């Protein structure tokens, strides 16, 4: 498992997201102290979409429409 500094992760989050997606894991450190791990999801991890907000138009939406999406 590789180590990455928090500042480095922030500056290159897309790069590290791609590496994690390809199976690599990282321990994120701040001032040489471990904060958390970045690891790929396991095949059996359950992930359920609650709502798809990618189709929300600029300016928001009505509460009734929001509740329908949930």
Secondary structure as the mmCIF struct_conf table of DSSP 4:
data_model
#
loop_
_struct_conf.conf_type_id
_struct_conf.id
_struct_conf.beg_label_comp_id
_struct_conf.beg_label_asym_id
_struct_conf.beg_label_seq_id
_struct_conf.end_label_comp_id
_struct_conf.end_label_asym_id
_struct_conf.end_label_seq_id
STRN STRN1 UNK A 2 UNK A 5
HELX_RH_AL_P HELX_RH_AL_P1 UNK A 6 UNK A 11
TURN_TY1_P TURN_TY1_P1 UNK A 12 UNK A 12
HELX_RH_AL_P HELX_RH_AL_P2 UNK A 13 UNK A 21
TURN_TY1_P TURN_TY1_P2 UNK A 22 UNK A 23
STRN STRN2 UNK A 26 UNK A 30
TURN_TY1_P TURN_TY1_P3 UNK A 31 UNK A 32
STRN STRN3 UNK A 33 UNK A 38
HELX_LH_PP_P HELX_LH_PP_P1 UNK A 40 UNK A 42
TURN_TY1_P TURN_TY1_P4 UNK A 43 UNK A 44
HELX_RH_3T_P HELX_RH_3T_P1 UNK A 53 UNK A 55
HELX_LH_PP_P HELX_LH_PP_P2 UNK A 56 UNK A 57
TURN_TY1_P TURN_TY1_P5 UNK A 58 UNK A 59
HELX_RH_AL_P HELX_RH_AL_P3 UNK A 63 UNK A 69
#
